[in-house]
Amino acid sequence: MTLEEKVMHLTKETLVDLVNLRYDKLKEENKINDENEEFLKEVFQMQGTLTLPPSDEEMDINVYKYNDNSGFSTEVYLWFDGVESPIILFCEAKTNAEKTEITEFYIETVDV
């Protein structure tokens, strides 16, 4: 599995945790902190119920490699009540110096 594929997998796994309200798990894995947990909850509450897309094909995760090769960012449109929204979840992944493994992965923000 390439680093890009691992980042996509982590993004999907994180989205599944958000849909299933596993905030404690996300905090234990250092994917969120108290501050962005509250922000995410506020945004989600205003939009409805966060849901997964009806199929994996509709879960369009974009992965961008940093110019300095220090890691990746991802973006994925969020779905609420079974409908794709204009809200985007942004995540970041950092790699080790050798660029062989992901050392850190976390939710950066959502664009409202």
SULBEL-V943841 format. One record per residue. N is the residue number from 1. NEAR is the number of other C-alpha atoms within 12 Angstrom. Layout:
n->(N:N)
near->(NEAR:NEAR)
This chain:
n->(1:2:3:4:5:6:7:8:9:10:11:12:13:14:15:16:17:18:19:20:21:22:23:24:25:26:27:28:29:30:31:32:33:34:35:36:37:38:39:40:41:42:43:44:45:46:47:48:49:50:51:52:53:54:55:56:57:58:59:60:61:62:63:64:65:66:67:68:69:70:71:72:73:74:75:76:77:78:79:80:81:82:83:84:85:86:87:88:89:90:91:92:93:94:95:96:97:98:99:100:101:102:103:104:105:106:107:108:109:110:111:112)
near->(11:12:28:29:21:26:36:33:26:32:37:32:26:36:38:24:24:31:26:17:21:20:27:17:19:28:23:13:20:22:33:31:21:17:16:25:27:17:20:32:24:17:24:29:15:15:22:19:23:31:26:30:25:16:12:13:9:17:27:25:31:24:27:25:23:17:9:12:20:23:31:37:34:37:33:33:30:39:30:25:19:18:20:24:25:16:23:28:36:35:37:36:37:30:25:17:13:13:20:17:22:29:24:24:33:33:42:28:27:28:20:18)
